[in-house]
Amino acid sequence: MSGATSKPKVYCTRKLFDQAMEILESVAEVRFWDKEYPPPREVLLNEVRDVDGLCCLLTEKIDREVMEAGKNLKVISQVAVGYDNIDVEAATERGIYVTNTPGVLTETTADFAWALLMAIARRVVEADKFVRSGKWTIPWSLTMLLGSDVYGKTLGIVGLGRIGSAVARRAKGFNMRVVYYDIYRNKELEEKLGIEYREFKDLLKEADFISIHVPLTPNTRHLFNEEAFKTMKKTAYLINTSRGPVVDEKALYKALTEGWIKGAALDVHEKEPTPPDNPLLKLDNIVVAPHIASASTETRVKMAVMAAENLVSVLQGKVPPNLVNKEVLKVRPLKS
Ligand code: GLV
C-alpha cells in the first residue's frame, strides 16, 4: 500500500513538555533528541532528511546546509522569541515557514531584567557570597557593601519592543524617568508609557541604568562597544537580557576594570556557555546568569505549546499564528 494517509514527520531537537509533545503527536510522527544539550551537527543533518517539520531551540544553527539536508521541510518552529540562529532568508527562498514564540515570555523576561538590575545596583550576589564565606565579622556598618539607589533614577531602554515596553512599565513603581532608543520611534507608546525618545548617544549619556532589548542583527552586533561605554555615565549600569553579541565583552571588560561604567548584569553572553576562564567572571561589579530570563515553569510550557501549535498549523496547511517570514506566503501560499 502506498502511504497516502501516512502522518507527516517531525524532529524536535529536545523533548518538549508533555502538553506540547501531545499536540505534535496528534498530527505527526515525532522523533526527538533525548538529551538536555543540543544534538551534534551530524545528528541534526541526518534527522532532518525525511521530516516535514523541525522544532528547534536557539542553540541550534539552522542554516542553508540544514535546509538542504531537509528536502521535505515545510516549517521550522523555534521555541524562543529570538531567531538569529535561523537563516530566515534561506528558509523563505525554499518556501519554509519560520515561526517563533513572542508574547508569552514578555513579562517573565521583563521581571528577570529587573531582578538583574536590582541585583547589580544593590550588590545582592556579592552580599550573599560575603555572608556565606564568613567575611561578615562586624555587625551593622555604615559603609558595608554600599550600592546605588534605583528609586527616582533614569532608566534607558534600548529597543522598545514587547519586552522593552514591559521593563519600562515596571519602572513607574520605582518613580523612574524612562528614556528609550529604538530604530522606530513610537509616539503613541511614548505617550501611553510616559517615556521619552532619545538618540542612542543621548540615551547613553543620560541613563543611570541601561537595559538592552534589541534582536541580534548585523546592525546591533557590538552596539555596546568601547565608544558606547565611554559615552555612558561612570556611575551607570548595563543590563543585558537580549543576545550576548550585542555587547562587545572585551570592551565591557575594559569599561568595568577602568571605571568607565559602574557595573553590568548579563543573562546572555557572547559565547554560551560562557567559558569559566572568561575574565569578566573574575570581577565583582558584574552579575551573571546562564540565559534564563524566560525560565519560569509557566512560561517555558507556554513557549513549547506555542511552538507546537505553530508547527502543527503549517502541517495542516494553515498559516501559523506566529509567522516570522511573511514573504514565504508568496513562495508557498497556505490558507489563512
Ligand atoms: C530567549 O532568549 C528567547 O529568544 O526566547
Residues whose N, C-alpha, C, O or C-beta is under 5 A from the ligand:
A	BS01	GLV	A80 V81 G82 S242
